[in-house]
Amino acid sequence: MPRLKAIETAEAEPKAKTLLNGVQKKLGMTPNLMRTMANSPAVLEAYLGFSNTLGQSSLSTKLREQIALTVGEVNRCQYCLAAHSALGKMAGLGDEEIADSRRGTSTDRKTEAVLKFARRIVAERGWVSDEDVASVRAVGVNDVEIAEIVAVVALNIFTNYFNHVAGTKVDFPEVEPVAAPACAC
């Protein structure tokens, strides 16, 4: 049950209304996450700015969605798992890739290393080891990508925690739990 109200665009403060209209235009819908963030136009603007800027990173949309799925699974965020499963499909992920991403695995060696690194960041609250960094570098991930992986993880922790506190109503097709391996994060 929602603990924070999802704001209708017509009832939003002018700044939030402008932002929500932009989301509607871009996505063809206004997700409850953003409508709930609209309680504070500053929160909504910060989220959209961070998200839009990371859209210009060197990480592909597909990989950013895979990281979001990994983080959402570790944090057990049903809203984000549903949203990023749908967005992942739009980015070209198949059902098995979505399930693998939620488990932090991939058939691609580099992608799997990135997802395991993302899981470690979440599990260790950023205090990853030298070995964790070396393992992701060993598959060709550079410092730019490492910085961007951390940013994508942080953005998704923010939305996971926001949804946990807000009790955001899921407005994407719900997803079933996956049998994730024990977190050897």
C-alpha positions in Angstrom: 0.0 0.0 0.0 1.4 3.4 -1.0 2.7 5.5 1.9 3.4 8.6 -0.3 0.8 9.9 -2.7 1.4 9.7 -6.5 0.7 13.2 -7.7 -1.6 13.6 -10.7 0.1 15.8 -13.3 -2.8 18.3 -13.4 -2.5 18.7 -9.6 1.3 19.0 -9.5 3.2 22.2 -8.7 4.3 24.1 -11.8 7.9 22.8 -11.8 6.8 19.2 -11.2 4.0 19.5 -13.8 6.6 20.5 -16.4 8.9 17.6 -15.5 6.0 15.1 -15.5 4.8 16.3 -18.9 8.4 15.8 -20.2 8.3 12.2 -18.8 4.9 11.6 -20.4 6.2 12.8 -23.8 9.4 10.7 -23.6 7.9 7.5 -22.3 4.3 7.7 -23.4 3.3 7.2 -19.8 4.1 8.8 -16.4 5.3 6.0 -14.1 4.1 6.0 -10.5 7.7 6.4 -9.3 8.0 9.8 -10.9 4.5 10.8 -9.9 5.4 10.0 -6.3 8.7 11.8 -6.6 6.7 14.8 -7.7 5.8 15.4 -4.1 9.1 17.2 -4.1 9.9 18.9 -7.4 13.6 19.0 -6.3 13.6 15.2 -5.8 12.0 14.6 -9.2 14.3 17.0 -10.9 17.4 15.5 -9.3 16.3 11.9 -10.3 15.6 12.9 -13.9 18.8 14.9 -14.2 20.9 12.0 -12.9 19.1 9.5 -15.0 19.3 11.6 -18.2 22.9 12.4 -17.7 23.8 8.7 -17.2 22.0 8.1 -20.5 25.0 9.8 -22.1 27.5 7.6 -20.4 29.8 5.1 -22.2 27.7 2.2 -20.8 25.0 0.9 -23.2 21.3 1.2 -22.4 21.2 -2.6 -22.3 24.1 -2.8 -19.7 22.6 0.0 -17.6 19.3 -2.0 -17.5 21.2 -5.1 -16.5 22.9 -3.3 -13.7 19.5 -1.9 -12.6 18.1 -5.4 -12.5 21.0 -6.7 -10.5 20.7 -3.9 -8.0 16.9 -4.2 -7.8 17.2 -7.9 -7.1 19.8 -7.5 -4.3 17.6 -4.8 -2.7 14.4 -6.7 -3.4 12.7 -3.7 -5.0 9.6 -5.1 -6.7 8.8 -1.8 -8.4 12.2 -1.5 -10.0 12.4 -5.1 -11.0 9.1 -4.8 -12.8 10.0 -1.4 -14.4 13.5 -2.5 -15.5 12.2 -5.8 -16.8 9.9 -3.9 -19.1 12.6 -1.3 -19.9 15.2 -4.0 -20.4 12.9 -5.6 -23.0 12.7 -2.2 -24.8 16.5 -2.1 -24.7 16.8 -5.5 -26.4 17.1 -7.9 -23.4 15.4 -11.3 -23.7 13.6 -13.0 -20.9 16.6 -15.2 -20.0 19.0 -12.2 -20.1 16.6 -10.4 -17.7 16.5 -13.4 -15.3 20.3 -13.8 -15.6 20.8 -10.1 -14.9 18.6 -10.4 -11.8 20.9 -13.2 -10.6 24.0 -11.1 -11.5 25.1 -13.5 -14.2 25.5 -13.3 -18.0 26.7 -15.5 -20.8 29.0 -12.6 -21.8 32.2 -12.6 -19.7 32.5 -8.8 -19.4 28.8 -8.2 -18.6 29.0 -10.9 -15.9 32.0 -9.2 -14.4 30.2 -5.9 -14.4 27.1 -7.4 -12.8 29.2 -9.2 -10.1 31.0 -5.9 -9.4 27.7 -4.1 -9.1 26.5 -6.7 -6.6 29.7 -6.2 -4.6 29.2 -2.5 -4.5 25.7 -2.9 -3.1 26.7 -5.7 -0.7 29.8 -3.9 0.6 28.2 -0.4 0.6 30.9 0.7 -1.8 33.8 -0.7 0.2 34.9 -3.1 -2.6 38.3 -4.7 -2.4 41.3 -4.3 -4.6 40.5 -7.7 -5.9 37.0 -6.7 -6.9 38.4 -3.8 -8.9 41.1 -6.0 -10.4 38.6 -8.6 -11.5 36.5 -6.1 -13.4 39.6 -4.5 -14.9 40.7 -8.0 -16.0 37.9 -8.2 -18.5 38.7 -4.8 -20.0 36.6 -2.4 -17.9 38.4 0.9 -17.7 38.3 3.7 -15.1 35.6 5.6 -17.0 33.3 2.6 -17.0 34.1 1.8 -13.3 33.0 5.4 -12.4 29.8 5.0 -14.4 29.0 1.6 -13.0 29.2 3.1 -9.5 26.9 6.0 -10.6 24.3 3.6 -12.1 24.4 1.5 -8.9 23.9 4.7 -6.8 21.0 5.9 -9.0 19.3 2.5 -8.6 19.9 2.3 -4.9 18.2 5.7 -4.7 15.1 4.5 -6.6 15.0 1.2 -4.7 15.1 2.9 -1.3 12.6 5.6 -2.5 10.2 2.9 -3.5 10.7 1.0 -0.2 9.9 4.1 1.8 7.1 5.3 -0.4 5.4 2.0 -1.0 5.1 3.0 -4.7 2.4 1.1 -6.5 3.8 -1.1 -9.3 2.4 0.1 -12.6 4.5 -2.2 -14.9 3.8 -5.9 -15.5 4.8 -7.6 -12.2 7.6 -10.1 -12.3 8.1 -13.4 -10.6 10.9 -13.9 -8.1 14.0 -15.6 -9.5 16.0 -18.2 -7.7 19.2 -16.2 -7.2 22.4 -17.9 -6.1 23.5 -17.2 -2.6 25.0 -13.7 -2.6 28.7 -14.3 -2.9 28.8 -10.6 -3.3 
